[in-house]
Amino acid sequence: TLIAKSSNGTEIIVSLIPLNKMQNTRDGLKSIEVGKRVLLQSGIEVDLNLDGRTFYTALNQLFKFNYKVA
């Protein structure tokens, strides 16, 4: 569990979960981790931005970690 903070001071507790994609290999399909997603307390999954520190929970609702997590 991690704490993320928004610009207006709101803090939420979230978890990081792996983002898996299927990849073709000679042996068939294989699941590989290609990044991280953020799991909110409400059970909603949102994508982590490319910088590895920020994510949006809604339109114009940016949350940020204090350090790079991905």
C-alpha atoms as a printed R data frame, in Angstrom:
   type eleno elety resid chain resno       x       y       z
1  ATOM     1    CA   THR     A     1   0.000   0.000   0.000
2  ATOM     2    CA   LEU     A     2   1.179   3.495  -0.891
3  ATOM     3    CA   ILE     A     3  -0.052   7.006  -0.165
4  ATOM     4    CA   ALA     A     4  -0.667   9.360  -3.095
5  ATOM     5    CA   LYS     A     5  -1.262  13.087  -2.739
6  ATOM     6    CA   SER     A     6  -3.088  15.580  -4.959
7  ATOM     7    CA   SER     A     7  -2.269  19.264  -5.424
8  ATOM     8    CA   ASN     A     8  -5.115  20.316  -3.108
9  ATOM     9    CA   GLY     A     9  -3.722  18.162  -0.275
10 ATOM    10    CA   THR     A    10  -6.058  15.164  -0.557
11 ATOM    11    CA   GLU     A    11  -4.330  11.888   0.296
12 ATOM    12    CA   ILE     A    12  -5.512   8.436  -0.777
13 ATOM    13    CA   ILE     A    13  -4.213   4.948  -0.063
14 ATOM    14    CA   VAL     A    14  -3.579   2.851  -3.175
15 ATOM    15    CA   SER     A    15  -1.866  -0.387  -4.209
16 ATOM    16    CA   LEU     A    16   0.285  -1.169  -7.238
17 ATOM    17    CA   ILE     A    17  -0.629  -4.136  -9.416
18 ATOM    18    CA   PRO     A    18   1.181  -5.478 -12.492
19 ATOM    19    CA   LEU     A    19  -0.042  -4.682 -15.996
20 ATOM    20    CA   ASN     A    20   0.276  -7.895 -18.008
21 ATOM    21    CA   LYS     A    21   0.028  -8.359 -21.758
22 ATOM    22    CA   MET     A    22   0.085 -11.519 -23.839
23 ATOM    23    CA   GLN     A    23   3.160 -12.041 -26.027
24 ATOM    24    CA   ASN     A    24   3.594 -14.516 -28.862
25 ATOM    25    CA   THR     A    25   6.543 -16.890 -28.541
26 ATOM    26    CA   ARG     A    26   7.536 -20.026 -30.420
27 ATOM    27    CA   ASP     A    27   6.002 -22.035 -27.586
28 ATOM    28    CA   GLY     A    28   2.683 -20.162 -27.733
29 ATOM    29    CA   LEU     A    29   1.275 -17.234 -25.795
30 ATOM    30    CA   LYS     A    30   3.038 -16.038 -22.666
31 ATOM    31    CA   SER     A    31   1.946 -13.384 -20.146
32 ATOM    32    CA   ILE     A    32   4.573 -10.707 -19.482
33 ATOM    33    CA   GLU     A    33   4.564  -7.659 -17.206
34 ATOM    34    CA   VAL     A    34   4.787  -4.439 -19.207
35 ATOM    35    CA   GLY     A    35   4.115  -1.877 -16.476
36 ATOM    36    CA   LYS     A    36   2.115  -1.074 -13.375
37 ATOM    37    CA   ARG     A    37  -1.454  -0.042 -12.680
38 ATOM    38    CA   VAL     A    38  -2.874   1.646  -9.593
39 ATOM    39    CA   LEU     A    39  -5.628  -0.081  -7.609
40 ATOM    40    CA   LEU     A    40  -7.782   2.404  -5.677
41 ATOM    41    CA   GLN     A    41  -9.496   1.512  -2.397
42 ATOM    42    CA   SER     A    42 -12.825   1.465  -4.243
43 ATOM    43    CA   GLY     A    43 -11.548  -1.384  -6.438
44 ATOM    44    CA   ILE     A    44 -11.132   0.736  -9.573
45 ATOM    45    CA   GLU     A    45  -7.934   0.210 -11.580
46 ATOM    46    CA   VAL     A    46  -6.304   3.216 -13.282
47 ATOM    47    CA   ASP     A    47  -3.182   3.487 -15.414
48 ATOM    48    CA   LEU     A    48   0.047   4.896 -14.045
49 ATOM    49    CA   ASN     A    49   1.404   7.708 -16.240
50 ATOM    50    CA   LEU     A    50   4.649   7.230 -18.171
51 ATOM    51    CA   ASP     A    51   6.673   9.191 -15.597
52 ATOM    52    CA   GLY     A    52   6.038   6.400 -13.063
53 ATOM    53    CA   ARG     A    53   4.914   8.859 -10.366
54 ATOM    54    CA   THR     A    54   1.497  10.236 -11.297
55 ATOM    55    CA   PHE     A    55  -1.980   9.006 -12.202
56 ATOM    56    CA   TYR     A    56  -5.457  10.421 -12.769
57 ATOM    57    CA   THR     A    57  -8.488   9.183 -10.831
58 ATOM    58    CA   ALA     A    58 -10.907  11.398 -12.796
59 ATOM    59    CA   LEU     A    59 -10.811  14.298 -15.228
60 ATOM    60    CA   ASN     A    60  -8.375  16.932 -13.859
61 ATOM    61    CA   GLN     A    61  -7.814  14.875 -10.679
62 ATOM    62    CA   LEU     A    62  -4.055  14.228 -10.657
63 ATOM    63    CA   PHE     A    63  -2.431  12.305  -7.814
64 ATOM    64    CA   LYS     A    64   1.308  11.981  -7.281
65 ATOM    65    CA   PHE     A    65   3.657   9.674  -5.371
66 ATOM    66    CA   ASN     A    66   6.665  11.194  -3.597
67 ATOM    67    CA   TYR     A    67   9.019   8.938  -5.556
68 ATOM    68    CA   LYS     A    68   9.073   6.934  -8.782
69 ATOM    69    CA   VAL     A    69   7.333   3.594  -8.248
70 ATOM    70    CA   ALA     A    70   7.591   1.962 -11.676
